[in-house]
């Protein structure tokens, strides 16, 4: 079974069975995470994916990534903090979401798929990898979620996919997208607020991320034109 097939099967299983224990929901992803880590170690490709390809000092890099930090802060404020049964539970959720879920999803979509498609063009790679990432969220309909909510989640996932893929093609480490993905999942998973109760915030965040994606897209286009002119 391929990485992609395993991820989809686990997603379908979770959507249909609703495991009550948080960690059982992602049990099927653990072998994928181990397999990817083994592959990166065996092929010595950790630096290829986890190194920063564009030199920036600390302060400019933080400024460059500040929209991600602001996005997480807005969600944190909207949720009125992080909610869990205990500190240990929250730590375990964070580790699961970051080292398993985010690691696998980012390596599959912003690692392997994005790199494979970059041979054609970065525009095709960014758009198609983001579309495939968003498509996996259609599995939520298996749990009985409404079509309208599912479509919004697919759109939201597509825009987030654009932002994260564009960060990679703009020279950032996949480690950045993994950490952001894990923290975002933690805040979403522990949120006491129902999705329907925060529509205004969700649409605002969608517009905010769309603006950031547009900035990253234009930045990459400008750098590509400049590089082409220098090479010429």
GUZA-409500 format. One record per residue (C-alpha): residue number from 0; residue in three letters; chain; x, y negated, z negated. Coordinates in nm, 3 decimals. Each point is the difference from the previous one (the first is absolute). Last residue first. Layout:
BEGIN
REC, NUM, ALA, A, X, Y, Z
...
% end
This chain:
BEGIN
REC, 231, UNK, A, 2.034, -3.545, 1.974
REC, 230, UNK, A, 0.073, 0.148, -0.345
REC, 229, UNK, A, -0.049, -0.345, -0.159
REC, 228, UNK, A, -0.328, -0.049, 0.190
REC, 227, UNK, A, -0.124, 0.348, -0.096
REC, 226, UNK, A, 0.088, -0.056, -0.365
REC, 225, UNK, A, -0.186, -0.332, -0.001
REC, 224, UNK, A, -0.306, 0.160, 0.163
REC, 223, UNK, A, 0.005, 0.287, -0.253
REC, 222, UNK, A, 0.040, -0.240, -0.293
REC, 221, UNK, A, -0.297, -0.206, 0.119
REC, 220, UNK, A, -0.216, 0.308, 0.049
REC, 219, UNK, A, 0.097, 0.132, -0.345
REC, 218, UNK, A, -0.094, -0.331, -0.162
REC, 217, UNK, A, -0.325, -0.020, 0.195
REC, 216, UNK, A, -0.101, 0.348, -0.122
REC, 215, UNK, A, 0.106, -0.077, -0.359
REC, 214, UNK, A, -0.207, -0.321, -0.001
REC, 213, UNK, A, -0.300, 0.178, 0.153
REC, 212, UNK, A, 0.027, 0.276, -0.262
REC, 211, UNK, A, 0.009, -0.261, -0.277
REC, 210, UNK, A, -0.314, -0.165, 0.140
REC, 209, UNK, A, -0.175, 0.336, 0.022
REC, 208, UNK, A, 0.103, 0.072, -0.360
REC, 207, UNK, A, -0.170, -0.320, -0.119
REC, 206, UNK, A, -0.309, 0.065, 0.211
REC, 205, UNK, A, -0.034, 0.349, -0.150
REC, 204, UNK, A, 0.068, -0.137, -0.349
REC, 203, UNK, A, -0.284, -0.248, 0.043
REC, 202, UNK, A, -0.228, 0.276, 0.128
REC, 201, UNK, A, 0.081, 0.213, -0.303
REC, 200, UNK, A, -0.042, -0.289, -0.243
REC, 199, UNK, A, -0.343, -0.081, 0.142
REC, 198, UNK, A, -0.102, 0.367, -0.001
REC, 197, UNK, A, 0.089, 0.048, -0.367
REC, 196, UNK, A, -0.315, 0.159, -0.143
REC, 195, UNK, A, -0.041, 0.240, 0.294
REC, 194, UNK, A, 0.344, 0.144, -0.070
REC, 193, UNK, A, -0.091, 0.078, -0.361
REC, 192, UNK, A, 0.218, -0.171, -0.259
REC, 191, UNK, A, 0.164, 0.204, -0.277
REC, 190, UNK, A, 0.315, 0.030, 0.215
REC, 189, UNK, A, 0.231, 0.284, -0.099
REC, 188, UNK, A, 0.021, 0.154, 0.348
REC, 187, UNK, A, 0.022, -0.333, 0.182
REC, 186, UNK, A, 0.272, -0.137, -0.226
REC, 185, UNK, A, 0.201, 0.323, 0.015
REC, 184, UNK, A, -0.046, 0.028, 0.377
REC, 183, UNK, A, 0.132, -0.355, 0.046
REC, 182, UNK, A, 0.297, 0.077, -0.223
REC, 181, UNK, A, 0.084, 0.312, 0.200
REC, 180, UNK, A, -0.038, -0.172, 0.337
REC, 179, UNK, A, 0.216, -0.292, -0.112
REC, 178, UNK, A, 0.272, 0.235, -0.127
REC, 177, UNK, A, -0.012, 0.209, 0.319
REC, 176, UNK, A, -0.001, -0.307, 0.225
REC, 175, UNK, A, 0.311, -0.139, -0.169
REC, 174, UNK, A, 0.177, 0.339, 0.012
REC, 173, UNK, A, -0.063, 0.000, 0.375
REC, 172, UNK, A, 0.274, -0.261, 0.008
REC, 171, UNK, A, -0.057, -0.328, 0.181
REC, 170, UNK, A, 0.143, -0.083, 0.343
REC, 169, UNK, A, -0.288, -0.181, 0.169
REC, 168, UNK, A, -0.102, 0.330, 0.161
REC, 167, UNK, A, -0.058, 0.135, -0.353
REC, 166, UNK, A, -0.197, -0.305, -0.117
REC, 165, UNK, A, -0.208, 0.026, 0.316
REC, 164, UNK, A, -0.094, 0.358, -0.089
REC, 163, UNK, A, -0.106, -0.111, -0.350
REC, 162, UNK, A, -0.208, -0.293, 0.123
REC, 161, UNK, A, -0.163, 0.195, 0.284
REC, 160, UNK, A, -0.085, 0.290, -0.230
REC, 159, UNK, A, -0.160, -0.244, -0.243
REC, 158, UNK, A, -0.209, -0.130, 0.292
REC, 157, UNK, A, -0.097, 0.352, 0.107
REC, 156, UNK, A, -0.082, 0.102, -0.358
REC, 155, UNK, A, -0.236, -0.297, -0.033
REC, 154, UNK, A, -0.172, 0.088, 0.329
REC, 153, UNK, A, -0.036, 0.365, -0.104
REC, 152, UNK, A, -0.127, -0.107, -0.341
REC, 151, UNK, A, -0.256, -0.230, 0.164
REC, 150, UNK, A, -0.115, 0.280, 0.229
REC, 149, UNK, A, -0.034, 0.232, -0.299
REC, 148, UNK, A, -0.206, -0.253, -0.193
REC, 147, UNK, A, -0.238, -0.046, 0.295
REC, 146, UNK, A, -0.028, 0.376, 0.068
REC, 145, UNK, A, -0.102, 0.065, -0.359
REC, 144, UNK, A, 0.206, 0.231, -0.219
REC, 143, UNK, A, -0.136, 0.353, -0.023
REC, 142, UNK, A, 0.327, 0.167, -0.092
REC, 141, UNK, A, 0.060, 0.105, 0.361
REC, 140, UNK, A, -0.027, -0.367, 0.097
REC, 139, UNK, A, 0.328, -0.060, -0.182
REC, 138, UNK, A, 0.173, 0.204, 0.270
REC, 137, UNK, A, -0.012, -0.313, 0.219
REC, 136, UNK, A, 0.298, -0.119, -0.205
REC, 135, UNK, A, 0.232, 0.215, 0.213
REC, 134, UNK, A, -0.084, -0.227, 0.296
REC, 133, UNK, A, 0.165, -0.299, -0.167
REC, 132, UNK, A, 0.341, 0.168, -0.004
REC, 131, UNK, A, -0.042, 0.109, 0.363
REC, 130, UNK, A, -0.092, -0.357, 0.098
REC, 129, UNK, A, 0.297, -0.142, -0.190
REC, 128, UNK, A, 0.239, 0.241, 0.173
REC, 127, UNK, A, -0.153, -0.096, 0.336
REC, 126, UNK, A, 0.023, -0.377, -0.050
REC, 125, UNK, A, 0.350, -0.014, -0.148
REC, 124, UNK, A, 0.155, 0.249, 0.242
REC, 123, UNK, A, -0.165, -0.154, 0.306
REC, 122, UNK, A, 0.128, -0.344, -0.101
REC, 121, UNK, A, 0.344, 0.135, -0.093
REC, 120, UNK, A, 0.040, 0.140, 0.349
REC, 119, UNK, A, 0.025, 0.344, 0.165
REC, 118, UNK, A, 0.289, 0.148, -0.201
REC, 117, UNK, A, -0.158, -0.163, -0.307
REC, 116, UNK, A, -0.268, 0.270, 0.018
REC, 115, UNK, A, 0.212, 0.266, -0.171
REC, 114, UNK, A, 0.119, -0.244, -0.264
REC, 113, UNK, A, -0.357, -0.103, -0.084
REC, 112, UNK, A, -0.118, 0.362, -0.018
REC, 111, UNK, A, 0.289, 0.119, -0.220
REC, 110, UNK, A, 0.033, -0.289, -0.244
REC, 109, UNK, A, -0.288, -0.246, -0.020
REC, 108, UNK, A, -0.269, 0.268, 0.052
REC, 107, UNK, A, 0.148, 0.322, -0.138
REC, 106, UNK, A, 0.260, -0.147, -0.237
REC, 105, UNK, A, -0.248, -0.260, -0.126
REC, 104, UNK, A, -0.276, 0.255, -0.059
REC, 103, UNK, A, 0.229, 0.251, -0.172
REC, 102, UNK, A, 0.173, -0.250, -0.230
REC, 101, UNK, A, -0.325, -0.184, -0.075
REC, 100, UNK, A, -0.175, 0.321, -0.109
REC, 99, UNK, A, 0.283, 0.181, -0.180
REC, 98, UNK, A, 0.256, -0.230, -0.161
REC, 97, UNK, A, -0.222, -0.310, -0.013
REC, 96, UNK, A, -0.353, 0.125, -0.073
REC, 95, UNK, A, 0.115, 0.284, -0.221
REC, 94, UNK, A, 0.249, -0.217, -0.189
REC, 93, UNK, A, -0.259, -0.274, -0.050
REC, 92, UNK, A, -0.263, 0.250, -0.114
REC, 91, UNK, A, 0.248, 0.155, -0.244
REC, 90, UNK, A, 0.089, -0.343, -0.138
REC, 89, UNK, A, -0.369, -0.090, -0.038
REC, 88, UNK, A, -0.073, 0.326, -0.183
REC, 87, UNK, A, 0.296, -0.052, -0.234
REC, 86, UNK, A, -0.119, -0.352, -0.077
REC, 85, UNK, A, -0.342, 0.137, -0.093
REC, 84, UNK, A, -0.359, 0.045, 0.125
REC, 83, UNK, A, 0.061, -0.240, 0.284
REC, 82, UNK, A, -0.072, -0.355, 0.117
REC, 81, UNK, A, 0.247, -0.244, 0.154
REC, 80, UNK, A, -0.081, -0.367, -0.046
REC, 79, UNK, A, -0.311, -0.207, 0.051
REC, 78, UNK, A, -0.079, 0.189, 0.323
REC, 77, UNK, A, -0.024, -0.329, 0.191
REC, 76, UNK, A, 0.322, -0.118, -0.166
REC, 75, UNK, A, 0.184, 0.317, 0.105
REC, 74, UNK, A, -0.147, -0.020, 0.350
REC, 73, UNK, A, 0.119, -0.360, 0.037
REC, 72, UNK, A, 0.343, 0.092, -0.137
REC, 71, UNK, A, 0.035, 0.286, 0.249
REC, 70, UNK, A, -0.072, -0.235, 0.292
REC, 69, UNK, A, 0.236, -0.264, -0.141
REC, 68, UNK, A, 0.282, 0.257, -0.020
REC, 67, UNK, A, -0.064, 0.109, 0.358
REC, 66, UNK, A, -0.008, -0.364, 0.114
REC, 65, UNK, A, 0.335, -0.052, -0.182
REC, 64, UNK, A, 0.190, 0.241, 0.226
REC, 63, UNK, A, 0.185, -0.269, 0.195
REC, 62, UNK, A, 0.045, -0.208, -0.315
REC, 61, UNK, A, 0.145, 0.302, -0.181
REC, 60, UNK, A, 0.232, 0.059, 0.297
REC, 59, UNK, A, 0.107, -0.364, 0.007
REC, 58, UNK, A, 0.085, 0.017, -0.373
REC, 57, UNK, A, 0.196, 0.327, 0.012
REC, 56, UNK, A, 0.225, -0.074, 0.297
REC, 55, UNK, A, -0.109, 0.123, 0.338
REC, 54, UNK, A, 0.172, 0.229, 0.249
REC, 53, UNK, A, -0.239, 0.178, 0.230
REC, 52, UNK, A, 0.004, 0.378, 0.030
REC, 51, UNK, A, -0.072, 0.059, -0.369
REC, 50, UNK, A, 0.082, 0.362, -0.076
REC, 49, UNK, A, -0.266, 0.254, -0.098
REC, 48, UNK, A, -0.083, 0.160, 0.335
REC, 47, UNK, A, 0.343, 0.052, 0.154
REC, 46, UNK, A, 0.167, 0.020, -0.343
REC, 45, UNK, A, -0.210, 0.308, -0.095
REC, 44, UNK, A, 0.076, 0.167, 0.332
REC, 43, UNK, A, 0.264, 0.246, -0.120
REC, 42, UNK, A, -0.159, 0.279, 0.209
REC, 41, UNK, A, -0.019, 0.239, -0.295
REC, 40, UNK, A, -0.092, -0.274, -0.248
REC, 39, UNK, A, -0.269, -0.156, 0.218
REC, 38, UNK, A, -0.144, 0.346, 0.074
REC, 37, UNK, A, 0.001, 0.100, -0.369
REC, 36, UNK, A, -0.178, -0.325, -0.094
REC, 35, UNK, A, -0.257, 0.062, 0.274
REC, 34, UNK, A, -0.060, 0.356, -0.121
REC, 33, UNK, A, -0.032, -0.106, -0.363
REC, 32, UNK, A, -0.254, -0.268, 0.092
REC, 31, UNK, A, -0.189, 0.247, 0.220
REC, 30, UNK, A, -0.002, 0.261, -0.278
REC, 29, UNK, A, -0.147, -0.265, -0.236
REC, 28, UNK, A, -0.281, -0.103, 0.239
REC, 27, UNK, A, -0.227, 0.297, -0.075
REC, 26, UNK, A, -0.002, -0.083, -0.370
REC, 25, UNK, A, -0.134, -0.347, 0.070
REC, 24, UNK, A, -0.348, 0.023, -0.145
REC, 23, UNK, A, 0.124, 0.236, -0.270
REC, 22, UNK, A, 0.192, -0.291, -0.154
REC, 21, UNK, A, -0.307, -0.215, -0.057
REC, 20, UNK, A, -0.199, 0.273, -0.172
REC, 19, UNK, A, -0.368, 0.011, 0.095
REC, 18, UNK, A, 0.060, 0.150, 0.345
REC, 17, UNK, A, -0.254, -0.153, 0.244
REC, 16, UNK, A, -0.069, 0.309, 0.218
REC, 15, UNK, A, -0.086, -0.152, 0.340
REC, 14, UNK, A, 0.222, -0.309, 0.016
REC, 13, UNK, A, 0.286, 0.169, -0.183
REC, 12, UNK, A, 0.002, 0.299, 0.238
REC, 11, UNK, A, -0.025, -0.225, 0.306
REC, 10, UNK, A, 0.297, -0.202, -0.120
REC, 9, UNK, A, 0.198, 0.317, -0.069
REC, 8, UNK, A, -0.073, 0.125, 0.351
REC, 7, UNK, A, 0.098, -0.336, 0.152
REC, 6, UNK, A, 0.334, -0.006, -0.183
REC, 5, UNK, A, 0.079, 0.360, 0.089
REC, 4, UNK, A, -0.077, -0.060, 0.367
REC, 3, UNK, A, 0.227, -0.306, 0.012
REC, 2, UNK, A, 0.291, 0.179, -0.172
REC, 1, UNK, A, -0.037, 0.296, 0.238
REC, 0, UNK, A, -0.143, 0.340, -0.100
% end
